[in-house]
Amino acid sequence: MNKPLLTIGVLLALSVPLAAQAGPKEDFNDLYAKAQSTHKDAGTFQWTVTSDRLEAAKTAAADGDYEKAEAMANEALKLAEESVAQRKKQQEAWRNVAIGN
């Protein structure tokens, strides 16, 4: 087999997985969008600390510090998930009080 052709084929095969991987900016954007969506899902049970973490994540990303931005967005997501859980518990508790067990 032709060595240059084989070399080109191997290089192309190895470069495909690298091109498919998302960069830190894309990882942050995906995580931030999920955190924002979950935070909105909490409705009136949104925690102010979650908004603070989302703002800190946005600021860190604007400064190019995607490691810090991702950490803040991940923390915001966890807080948002807990606020959604609180909303669901409160709705169930209200039903039990209003309607009865």
Residue pairs with C-beta under 8 A, 6 or more apart in sequence:
22 30
24 66
24 67
24 70
25 61
25 66
27 66
27 70
28 57
28 61
28 66
28 69
28 70
28 73
31 70
31 73
31 74
31 77
32 54
32 57
32 58
32 61
32 69
32 73
32 76
34 77
35 50
35 53
35 54
35 57
35 73
35 74
35 76
35 77
35 80
36 54
38 77
38 80
38 81
38 84
39 46
39 50
39 51
39 54
39 76
39 80
39 83
40 46
41 80
41 84
42 50
42 80
42 83
42 84
42 86
42 87
43 87
44 87
45 83
45 84
45 86
45 87
45 90
46 80
46 83
47 79
47 80
47 82
47 83
49 79
50 76
50 79
50 80
50 83
53 72
53 73
53 75
53 76
53 79
54 72
54 73
54 76
56 72
57 69
57 70
57 72
57 73
57 76
58 69
60 66
60 68
60 69
60 72
61 69
